[in-house]
Amino acid sequence: MHLIHSVADGAVIALCSTVQMEITAEEVSRTHREDFYGALRKNDLEKLSEIYSDDYMLVRPDGTAFFKTQILDDLKTHAVTFTSIELTNEKIRIYGSVGILTGDSKITTVRDGQESKTSFRLVAVYSRQTDRIQLVHFQSTSTQKGDQ
């Protein structure tokens, strides 16, 4: 916040303006690859709770939508392990305090003892929220092996 002081006829006038902090492509990539993927690999629900914004939405390939509390509850209820997470063709676009990451991903998970391998294209939207970067939206679309 900027504070501007002006003295006119013995009176002090203070004007305040908010400064919107921009986000960088490096910050988006680091948050996605290290923080988000790291929390998934470790099943660190506390870290995921910090990364997900309060109004976070996940849209799966079949169109179903889940919100922050639903996802965290699901991860608590089911034994989920992310054994492999790959991201290729990463592209990041910046719009002020918002970063949009797109790419192709392959993941291997074990959920309730069942292994699953999935390939998809993704859109992850990150936003600088005061003192941190948070994931506000994640959407994926299944891909066929030949599409990659």
C-alpha positions in Angstrom: 0.0 0.0 0.0 1.3 3.4 -0.9 0.9 6.3 1.5 1.1 9.8 0.1 1.4 12.8 2.4 0.6 16.4 1.3 0.8 19.5 3.4 -1.5 22.4 2.4 -2.3 25.2 4.7 -1.1 23.2 7.7 -3.3 20.2 7.0 -1.9 16.7 6.2 -3.8 14.7 3.6 -3.1 11.0 3.3 -4.2 9.1 0.2 -4.0 5.3 0.0 -4.1 3.0 -2.9 -3.9 -0.7 -3.2 -1.1 -2.3 -5.1 -1.9 -5.5 -6.9 1.1 -7.8 -6.7 1.9 -9.5 -10.0 2.7 -13.1 -10.2 5.6 -14.5 -12.3 5.7 -17.6 -14.6 8.6 -19.0 -12.4 6.4 -18.7 -9.3 3.5 -20.5 -10.9 5.8 -23.3 -12.2 7.5 -23.7 -8.8 4.2 -23.6 -6.9 2.7 -26.2 -9.3 5.7 -28.6 -9.6 7.2 -28.3 -6.1 4.5 -27.3 -3.7 1.3 -28.8 -5.3 2.9 -32.0 -6.7 5.0 -32.3 -3.6 1.9 -32.2 -1.3 0.1 -34.7 -3.5 3.1 -37.1 -3.4 3.4 -36.8 0.4 -0.4 -36.8 0.9 0.2 -33.6 2.9 -3.4 -32.4 3.5 -2.3 -29.4 5.5 -0.1 -28.2 2.7 -2.9 -28.9 0.1 -5.3 -26.9 2.3 -2.9 -23.9 2.1 -2.4 -24.3 -1.7 -6.1 -24.5 -2.5 -7.9 -21.2 -2.3 -11.1 -21.2 -0.1 -13.2 -21.2 -3.3 -11.0 -23.8 -5.1 -12.8 -25.9 -7.8 -11.6 -29.1 -9.4 -13.4 -30.2 -12.6 -12.6 -33.8 -13.6 -12.6 -35.1 -17.2 -16.2 -36.4 -16.8 -17.4 -32.9 -15.9 -17.9 -33.5 -12.2 -16.9 -30.6 -10.0 -15.5 -30.7 -6.5 -14.6 -28.0 -4.0 -11.8 -27.7 -1.5 -13.5 -29.4 1.5 -14.8 -32.2 -0.7 -11.4 -33.0 -2.1 -9.6 -32.8 1.3 -12.3 -35.0 2.9 -12.0 -37.5 0.0 -8.2 -37.7 0.4 -8.7 -38.2 4.2 -11.2 -41.0 3.6 -9.5 -43.0 0.9 -5.9 -44.2 0.9 -4.4 -42.4 -2.1 -0.8 -42.5 -3.2 0.6 -40.6 -6.1 3.4 -42.8 -7.3 4.2 -40.8 -10.4 3.3 -37.4 -11.7 4.7 -36.1 -15.0 4.0 -32.7 -16.6 5.0 -32.0 -20.2 4.3 -29.2 -22.7 4.0 -26.7 -19.8 2.9 -23.3 -20.9 2.3 -20.4 -18.5 0.5 -17.2 -19.2 0.4 -14.3 -16.8 -2.4 -11.8 -16.4 -1.4 -9.5 -13.5 -1.9 -11.4 -10.3 -3.2 -14.5 -12.1 -1.2 -17.3 -13.8 -2.7 -19.9 -16.0 -0.7 -23.1 -16.5 -1.6 -25.6 -19.2 0.1 -28.8 -20.1 -0.1 -32.6 -20.6 0.1 -34.9 -17.6 0.5 -38.6 -16.8 -0.1 -39.8 -13.3 0.0 -43.1 -11.6 -2.0 -43.4 -8.4 -3.0 -46.1 -6.0 -6.4 -45.6 -4.4 -7.8 -48.0 -1.9 -5.2 -50.6 -3.2 -6.1 -50.2 -6.9 -3.5 -48.8 -9.2 -4.6 -46.4 -12.0 -2.7 -44.7 -14.8 -4.2 -41.5 -16.3 -3.2 -39.2 -19.1 -4.8 -35.8 -19.5 -4.5 -32.2 -20.5 -4.8 -29.7 -17.7 -5.5 -26.1 -17.0 -4.5 -24.9 -13.5 -5.3 -21.3 -12.5 -3.1 -19.7 -9.8 -3.7 -16.4 -8.1 -1.6 -14.3 -5.8 -3.7 -14.0 -2.6 -2.1 -11.4 -0.3 1.1 -13.2 0.9 0.9 -16.4 -1.1 0.1 -18.0 -4.4 -3.0 -20.3 -4.4 -4.6 -22.7 -6.8 -8.1 -21.5 -7.5 -9.1 -23.8 -10.3 -7.9 -27.1 -11.9 -9.6 -28.7 -14.9 -8.5 -31.8 -16.9 -9.5 -33.5 -20.1 -8.6 -37.1 -20.8 -6.3 -37.8 -23.7 -5.8 -40.9 -25.8 -2.4 -42.4 -26.1 -2.1 -41.3 -29.7 -3.0 -37.6 -28.8 0.2 -37.0 -26.8 
